[in-house]
Amino acid sequence: MKKILRKVITLGVAIFSILFIISCEEDFANIGSNVISNTKFDTNSIEIEVSLENSPLEKLQSDNISRQLNQYLLGVYNSSDYEKLEASIVSQVGVLTDLKVVDNTYGADTTVVTKIDTVFIKLPYQVLLNDTSNNYDLDSVFGDASNSFKLNVYRSNTFMNAFNPLDPTKRNSYQSNDAFEKIGNNLNATPDYQITPSKNDTLIAIKRRLFDDSVANIDTVKLSFTTSNPIPIPFARIPLDESEIKSIFLDKYESSEFTSQDAFNDYLRGIILEASGNESSLVSFSFNSTNSTLIPSIEIYYTNTVLKTENNVTSPVDTIYKNNSFPLTGFRVNTFNMDNRTYPANNEVKIQGTAGSEGRLKLMTPNDISNLRSQNWLINDATVTVYVNQSADTTNVPSRLYLYKYYDLGTSTITSQIKDTYSEALFGGIGGFLQRDDNGKIESYTFNITDYISDIASGEINDFPDVKIKAFNTTDLPVSGTDTIFNNFSWNPKAVTLFNSLNNTKKPVLKISYSEKK
């Protein structure tokens, strides 16, 4: 009986499922035919000419106090079409406590002679694995990697504070054009040290010297991601003045300045890596590696020779090789020295990252808005497209541009996200990616702003600020689905030239697709 009942139930469910599927298919067919044969609405589109002009920057926030920066630029980028950029880095230095030059205590008949073998700043390059050679190629180098830039290292006398000295209730911030006071001598072993980025700079041979300057051993230093991945990672090395480093570091190891990080920050307030030059050679470095050996650092290698005197004869009884590493951690600031070029009023607009230049868009005039609201349209899609001047320098164009709202209040400014950046985040957000023509040449950037234009058309918003266009930075994106805050950070040095409305064939345009009742 149970088996018969189970079969009946199963058969009933099967029949119901078949009828349900047939019914659904009929419903879908009806829906489809209704859509296709719908004669109540028309779909159409309009194009509105957009005003676009240059909006050069003087500065922007470039510290890691309120938000961690992923990249720091060092070097020079120089193009005749854009502002020359000299990017430098100011960083605090991490310290280990309980440091001693000589770890052990010896008797009166024993002396220890310390010889500095080498001191340098280590800057690991960012790399990509070359599958063919099974070695690393340099990544994040802008300009010509065969070019050099000059680098000088200084001690900073500017204390970097987490809180605003004028209002300690607020977090502090530093701008890209802030000046940091230098103190003491140049710390370079060679002033104006030339850095040429190279994937072949994968090791350094350190000669370990005894009390009499004879070489006791040679250490080879290489960097790698893990012990199981021995492929060497290239790194830049800036030799430092041994006497200066001895005075600042080794001579102070057992003093109060080295008892805590706070005490050390007040003593050594930071290191300035200052780049200059005229040739394009710009490198982006990461300071946030989880591998401690890949964090930029000051490296001090020295050798202690233990000498013992017996019967008026002094001879070495022990040799101790030491290395102390001081990471460039804590607060950091990327400073940008721009040449502040004034661009002519023509049919071009320059977009350049860092503290270069942005574009200022006026999407619609008051008359455009009034006409839009009077139509009672259903906005299906709204995009803004800007076109690239292919005759300008396109060597390092941004792969993406970004839009944000800009309120100019006269004495101050306010910035915020455009709604589509967070309301459509799961569907690509605002877009702004580089597009190419049929020949593969860079052509345009298109931004999706349907929700923003819909809110304007419906009257949901009544403030109409200008919109800024900039080279995209990863920090531009909202951090949540309701985040309207926009903070302008940029370590993207790329640049592109756009056409404005004075160009007859490739002027910026706002295209609105809509539906309306017949």
Beta strands, then each sheet from edge to edge (+ up, - down):
strand 1: 41-49
strand 2: 51-56
strand 3: 72-77
strand 4: 85-91
strand 5: 110-124
strand 6: 127-130
strand 7: 135-138
strand 8: 141-143
strand 9: 149-156
strand 10: 163-164
strand 11: 167-171
strand 12: 182-183
strand 13: 193-195
strand 14: 203-209
strand 15: 215-222
strand 16: 235-239
strand 17: 271-276
strand 18: 281-285
strand 19: 297-310
strand 20: 313-327
strand 21: 332-338
strand 22: 348-352
strand 23: 357-362
strand 24: 378-387
strand 25: 401-408
strand 26: 413-416
strand 27: 431-436
strand 28: 442-448
strand 29: 466-471
strand 30: 495-499
strand 31: 509-517
sheet 1: 1+ 31- 24+ 28- 27+
sheet 2: 2+ 23- 29+ 25- 26+
sheet 3: 8+ 18- 3+ 4- 17+ 9- 12+
sheet 4: 8+ 18- 3+ 4- 21+
sheet 5: 8+ 18- 3+ 4- 17+ 9- 13+
sheet 6: 16+ 5- 19+ 20-
sheet 7: 6+ 7-
sheet 8: 10+ 11-
sheet 9: 14+ 15-
sheet 10: 22+ 30-
end
